[in-house]
Amino acid sequence: MSTQTETKTMETLRTLPGDDVRQIMWRFADRYDLQMIVQSTRSVARGPVARLVAEGARNAHDWTPQKASLLKAFDESGITAAFMDPAQGGFIEGPKNLVLALVAFELSWVDAGAATSSLASNLGLAPIHERGTPEQRDYYMGKALPPKPGEAREPWRAAFALTEPLPYVGVETNLLNGKVRVAEWKEGQEPILQVDKRGRFITGMGFANFVAAAVDTADDRIKRSCMIIVEEGDPGVYDRGTPTKKLVHQLSSTTDPVLSVKVPASRIIGGYTIKDGCIVPRYSHSEIIEAVFRRTRVTVGLMTAAKLLSAIEPVIRYQRSRFRGSETATPGTPRYDLGLQGKEDVLHRVVDIWATGEAASSLGFEAARLFDELDPLEKQKDAIFAEQKIEGGRAQFRALQKLEKDAIEFLHLMAKPAAERDAARYEALASNTLVQFMWRDALANVLCPAVKLWNTGYGANVMREAVSLMGGYGITEDCPGFLGQKWMDAQLEATYEGPEAVQRRQLSVTMTGAVFQEQFRLWIAEMRRVGSDRPGTGACALATAMQMWLWTMEHLEKATDADGAKLYHSNRQAVTFALADALCWLLTARQFIMDVLELEAKGPTNPTLAEGLPGLLNFLSDLCHVQSARAGGEVGRICAELVFGYNRHPAWDAQTTAACYGTEDLDALETLIPGIASSARACSDVTEAGQTHPTKAGPCALYKGLEQFVALRVKLDGCQTGARLAKDRAAEALTKVMIPEALDYPV
Ligand SMILES: Cc1cc2nc3c(=O)[nH]c(=O)nc-3n(C[C@H](O)[C@H](O)[C@H](O)COP(=O)(O)OP(=O)(O)OC[C@H]3O[C@@H](n4cnc5c(N)ncnc54)[C@H](O)[C@@H]3O)c2cc1C
């Protein structure tokens, strides 16, 4: 069957994927509680939030009553309480990473500033939630809980203050100028501390009732830095500061506060001990920040993912209706029926945006789910270590390292079919808390920065494509779907909670870990299997690209540049950061495939999906193929630059020139460069190697030791087979898919 006929007869996308599809792909089909919060968040997003944006509320820097009304809407819809445990007055049991990710996704579908407004309070609470003492947790979570019906109480809002005015804290989180000193310490009483902290760009500060502030010690009697809680009513200065004149996320409040207050030492987050007459905070500010950001950054990554997927419907509608109403576009004409969709390029660009949004969402939700698994294990791990008196990050790290082999063994057992593995050993390792913690932790340490980096950084670039497809309309306030604002907003998501450099730096360390690398090897094998069962997903190309990444990583860890300097080194960010970027392409494309396989497996059990499912699966498989091909292309480009780019080019002799020209036919080359043939034939390297084809022999010096890489590169190019056909099919599906008459926001 010819490909064209195939395209015509294949089932294709009928409608845009709805909740039933997303619940399966993002694995919350059995979580009714999450489905409910998605619905109530959506009504806030597409109602009050969308109305504020449409009314131009984003045009003011100040925190206005109009914007403040959103906080009430968050409280009333359950969004605020979604962060709390039932024991604290919340309504969702267990870890909250996935639920918060879904909330952020829904709000950001319309406006990520609104999402940030809601999440900033959680960010302020997060240090207390993750590392606070039980008393601190109960007290502040209780205060932050929205009032129950009939309760006359305003909930407290929190802010998180790490960043300081220049030249202090930004990317470098240890450059703290904020200080804590002992103000008063009476015998037998709790010390009173003086906290001085200036913040820069602190979200929620326009209304926060308390702040979790990072400060360094400026006193011999305080052993190290810490995070400390400052309340609005504390004696001293609690100046919210001037609003930041930001161009983005204007539905959230951001200011540069000045805090200079006295607080009891019990406000040190996580508590303290007294040792040799000194206050020793249980956690340094860095330890707390790490525990907080590794979770919240996933949510930020999902904000940009939501924007990308939210752009599809308005762009398709714009394209289809672009010429309707003109004399030449009468019903039945291509101009009327297809509009701009008659042009291949615009369709292909929508396919790219859609595939990016899917891949970003898939990885983001996977990371959120992983943290939901990790959270309880982390608590159990801490309890085990506390019992064994293994305290402090370094001691715990050393203890966990001893289990590395077990964790790797478990990954291998898990990858095998149940019938083929040693069941007893599998069970033993599966019930070992530390082993279970360890492999998930190793994975989370890669997935979290990957989500933040790729979704927001590359996502922001792709958002620009969406804006550009709307023409001039894209950069107006009236653009349906608020695409122009979303484009700008995406840049903030790439910046706050650590810009891309921070994520790349983290990845460059965590992606070299033995557990992660072994998992990656197993994923390559898994993608090969998928590639043979479901070639339409592009899994084969992805597996080859993954092999190439791993080969390059292993090569660069040993290799030196032309001057003998080590290549994989923390100071060589051009190497480590580029490899981190390449990895993100692979992780996102892989997870997208995994989610489509999940839909294929579970979709048929949902009767509401049954009819449109084959077409949807065909379409999503084509998107996977597009994404895998693109990932392969990016990885090939990055790896080739790294593998070859640090070698010096051999002298430009005739042999090299002939090789670079890529021809066997030296006589033909002679017509371009007179004299080349005779000197190339005279080249001793060629004759010694017995080769007449310079590219086969090398250019000898260029390819020496890199033959495997060259072979992989050729293979990877070949793996692009079919990718453009998949893109053509996906593009055609866009011309047929049914979309609602009008966007459902603002309503
Ligand atoms: C609207 C908004 C809201 C915010 N909300 C909060 C909040 O609630 N709480 C809070 O504490 N902070 C907040 N921030 C601050 C934000 O997290 C910081 O702006 C961000 O972490 C970057 O710090 P910086 O601006 O000082 O950039 P810098 O540290 O000056 O970095 C600038 C750039 O230099 C490069 N760079 C810097 N260091 C390195 C390095 N080591 N290696 C390679 N490249 C490097 C990177 O390209 C980086 O993007 C907010 C910021 C904004 C704009």
The ligand as an SDF file (V2000), in Angstrom:
LIG
                    3D

 53 58  0  0  0  0  0  0  0  0999 V2000
    9.0630   37.7500   38.9100 C   0  0  0  0  0  0  0  0  0  0  0  0
   10.0860   37.0910   39.7590 C   0  0  0  0  0  0  0  0  0  0  0  0
    9.7090   36.4190   40.8880 C   0  0  0  0  0  0  0  0  0  0  0  0
   10.6600   35.8520   41.7180 C   0  0  0  0  0  0  0  0  0  0  0  0
   10.2730   35.2760   42.9020 N   0  0  0  0  0  0  0  0  0  0  0  0
   11.2240   34.9240   43.8190 C   0  0  0  0  0  0  0  0  0  0  0  0
   10.8480   34.5060   45.1400 C   0  0  0  0  0  0  0  0  0  0  0  0
    9.6720   34.3960   45.4760 O   0  0  0  0  0  0  0  0  0  0  0  0
   11.8400   34.2360   46.0330 N   0  0  0  0  0  0  0  0  0  0  0  0
   13.1470   34.3280   45.7030 C   0  0  0  0  0  0  0  0  0  0  0  0
   13.9900   34.0770   46.5630 O   0  0  0  0  0  0  0  0  0  0  0  0
   13.5410   34.7100   44.4580 N   0  0  0  0  0  0  0  0  0  0  0  0
   12.6060   35.0170   43.5230 C   0  0  0  0  0  0  0  0  0  0  0  0
   12.9890   35.4300   42.2610 N   0  0  0  0  0  0  0  0  0  0  0  0
   14.4000   35.5290   41.9410 C   0  0  0  0  0  0  0  0  0  0  0  0
   14.8610   34.5090   40.9360 C   0  0  0  0  0  0  0  0  0  0  0  0
   14.8270   33.2280   41.4880 O   0  0  0  0  0  0  0  0  0  0  0  0
   16.2650   34.9380   40.4850 C   0  0  0  0  0  0  0  0  0  0  0  0
   16.0950   36.0860   39.6860 O   0  0  0  0  0  0  0  0  0  0  0  0
   16.9720   33.8610   39.7400 C   0  0  0  0  0  0  0  0  0  0  0  0
   17.2810   32.7900   40.5930 O   0  0  0  0  0  0  0  0  0  0  0  0
   18.2540   34.3810   39.0720 C   0  0  0  0  0  0  0  0  0  0  0  0
   19.0460   35.1430   39.9030 O   0  0  0  0  0  0  0  0  0  0  0  0
   19.6020   36.5470   39.3720 P   0  0  0  0  0  0  0  0  0  0  0  0
   18.4460   37.3050   38.8250 O   0  0  0  0  0  0  0  0  0  0  0  0
   20.3970   37.1770   40.4500 O   0  0  0  0  0  0  0  0  0  0  0  0
   20.5400   36.1600   38.1640 O   0  0  0  0  0  0  0  0  0  0  0  0
   22.1280   35.9900   38.1870 P   0  0  0  0  0  0  0  0  0  0  0  0
   22.5660   35.2060   39.3480 O   0  0  0  0  0  0  0  0  0  0  0  0
   22.7480   37.3240   38.0180 O   0  0  0  0  0  0  0  0  0  0  0  0
   22.3430   35.1660   36.8710 O   0  0  0  0  0  0  0  0  0  0  0  0
   22.1120   35.7500   35.5740 C   0  0  0  0  0  0  0  0  0  0  0  0
   22.5010   34.7840   34.4980 C   0  0  0  0  0  0  0  0  0  0  0  0
   23.9160   34.5990   34.5340 O   0  0  0  0  0  0  0  0  0  0  0  0
   24.2510   33.2920   34.2020 C   0  0  0  0  0  0  0  0  0  0  0  0
   24.9050   32.6350   35.3620 N   0  0  0  0  0  0  0  0  0  0  0  0
   24.9150   33.0550   36.6450 C   0  0  0  0  0  0  0  0  0  0  0  0
   25.6320   32.2100   37.4050 N   0  0  0  0  0  0  0  0  0  0  0  0
   26.0960   31.2480   36.6040 C   0  0  0  0  0  0  0  0  0  0  0  0
   26.9040   30.0930   36.7860 C   0  0  0  0  0  0  0  0  0  0  0  0
   27.3840   29.7240   37.9760 N   0  0  0  0  0  0  0  0  0  0  0  0
   27.1870   29.3390   35.7110 N   0  0  0  0  0  0  0  0  0  0  0  0
   26.7180   29.6800   34.4960 C   0  0  0  0  0  0  0  0  0  0  0  0
   25.9450   30.7370   34.2650 N   0  0  0  0  0  0  0  0  0  0  0  0
   25.6490   31.5200   35.2920 C   0  0  0  0  0  0  0  0  0  0  0  0
   22.9490   32.5850   33.8350 C   0  0  0  0  0  0  0  0  0  0  0  0
   22.7180   32.7230   32.4610 O   0  0  0  0  0  0  0  0  0  0  0  0
   21.9340   33.3740   34.6130 C   0  0  0  0  0  0  0  0  0  0  0  0
   20.6200   33.2700   34.0620 O   0  0  0  0  0  0  0  0  0  0  0  0
   12.0230   35.9350   41.3780 C   0  0  0  0  0  0  0  0  0  0  0  0
   12.4070   36.5590   40.1850 C   0  0  0  0  0  0  0  0  0  0  0  0
   11.4560   37.1570   39.3930 C   0  0  0  0  0  0  0  0  0  0  0  0
   11.9150   37.8520   38.1570 C   0  0  0  0  0  0  0  0  0  0  0  0
  1  2  1  0
  2  3  1  0
  2 52  2  0
  3  4  2  0
  4  5  1  0
  4 50  1  0
  5  6  2  0
  6  7  1  0
  6 13  1  0
  7  8  2  0
  7  9  1  0
  9 10  1  0
 10 11  2  0
 10 12  1  0
 12 13  2  0
 13 14  1  0
 14 15  1  0
 14 50  1  0
 15 16  1  0
 16 17  1  0
 16 18  1  0
 18 19  1  0
 18 20  1  0
 20 21  1  0
 20 22  1  0
 22 23  1  0
 23 24  1  0
 24 25  2  0
 24 26  1  0
 24 27  1  0
 27 28  1  0
 28 29  2  0
 28 30  1  0
 28 31  1  0
 31 32  1  0
 32 33  1  0
 33 34  1  0
 33 48  1  0
 34 35  1  0
 35 36  1  0
 35 46  1  0
 36 37  1  0
 36 45  1  0
 37 38  2  0
 38 39  1  0
 39 40  1  0
 39 45  2  0
 40 41  1  0
 40 42  2  0
 42 43  1  0
 43 44  2  0
 44 45  1  0
 46 47  1  0
 46 48  1  0
 48 49  1  0
 50 51  2  0
 51 52  1  0
 52 53  1  0
M  END
$$$$
